Amino acid sequence: MSEENAVLALKNAWNGVIAASAEVEKLAPAVAGLPSTTTVDALDLAGYRRVTLAQSIAVNALHGLLEELQRKLETGKQV
């Protein structure tokens, strides 16, 4: 991967994490505002799982890219 492509990949992966995190943040007021009497079956578990899974995948992709770039730097291989 060229230096230019590595930087582009980093920017794209970073933006993916930001976008996915924004989706989690959008749900924060709704989750924080849940009455303590709310039953589990009334929760939007599928929706919560969807946005948190997207964030997890985005973070892991960024982490993997950073690990790969670091490994290439340490071994002296072209980035």
C-alpha positions as semicolon CSV with decimal commas, in nm:
position;residue;x (nm);y (nm);z (nm)
1;M;0,000;0,000;0,000
2;S;0,143;0,338;-0,094
3;E;0,186;0,616;0,161
4;E;-0,097;0,807;-0,006
5;N;-0,329;0,506;0,007
6;A;-0,237;0,442;0,371
7;V;-0,334;0,795;0,468
8;L;-0,656;0,771;0,267
9;A;-0,740;0,439;0,433
10;L;-0,674;0,592;0,776
11;K;-0,898;0,889;0,700
12;N;-1,179;0,667;0,573
13;A;-1,155;0,427;0,867
14;W;-1,147;0,718;1,111
15;N;-1,452;0,876;0,949
16;G;-1,631;0,542;0,972
17;V;-1,573;0,534;1,348
18;I;-1,695;0,893;1,384
19;A;-2,010;0,823;1,182
20;A;-2,087;0,502;1,372
21;S;-2,025;0,674;1,705
22;A;-2,263;0,954;1,605
23;E;-2,537;0,694;1,558
24;V;-2,474;0,561;1,909
25;E;-2,475;0,916;2,044
26;K;-2,813;0,984;1,880
27;L;-2,963;0,710;2,097
28;A;-2,809;0,841;2,419
29;P;-3,097;1,071;2,521
30;A;-3,354;0,799;2,461
31;V;-3,159;0,543;2,662
32;A;-3,076;0,788;2,941
33;G;-3,440;0,892;2,958
34;L;-3,579;0,542;2,998
35;P;-3,793;0,518;3,309
36;S;-3,663;0,264;3,558
37;T;-3,998;0,089;3,526
38;T;-3,937;0,012;3,157
39;T;-3,958;-0,358;3,086
40;V;-3,690;-0,529;2,880
41;D;-3,943;-0,636;2,618
42;A;-4,026;-0,268;2,561
43;L;-3,665;-0,183;2,473
44;D;-3,545;-0,148;2,115
45;L;-3,279;-0,414;2,163
46;A;-3,250;-0,480;1,790
47;G;-3,189;-0,111;1,724
48;Y;-2,935;-0,084;2,006
49;R;-2,756;-0,394;1,881
50;R;-2,751;-0,264;1,523
51;V;-2,585;0,068;1,605
52;T;-2,343;-0,074;1,860
53;L;-2,241;-0,354;1,623
54;A;-2,176;-0,100;1,347
55;Q;-1,961;0,102;1,587
56;S;-1,774;-0,208;1,701
57;I;-1,700;-0,314;1,344
58;A;-1,580;0,035;1,253
59;V;-1,352;0,054;1,557
60;N;-1,210;-0,291;1,489
61;A;-1,144;-0,202;1,125
62;L;-0,958;0,113;1,231
63;H;-0,765;-0,080;1,494
64;G;-0,669;-0,344;1,239
65;L;-0,547;-0,082;0,996
66;L;-0,338;0,088;1,264
67;E;-0,188;-0,248;1,365
68;E;-0,103;-0,325;1,003
69;L;0,059;0,013;0,945
70;Q;0,256;-0,014;1,271
71;R;0,376;-0,366;1,182
72;K;0,491;-0,248;0,839
73;L;0,681;0,040;0,995
74;E;0,850;-0,189;1,243
75;T;0,953;-0,442;0,981
76;G;1,068;-0,178;0,735
77;K;0,821;-0,288;0,470
78;Q;0,662;-0,037;0,238
79;V;0,348;0,109;0,390
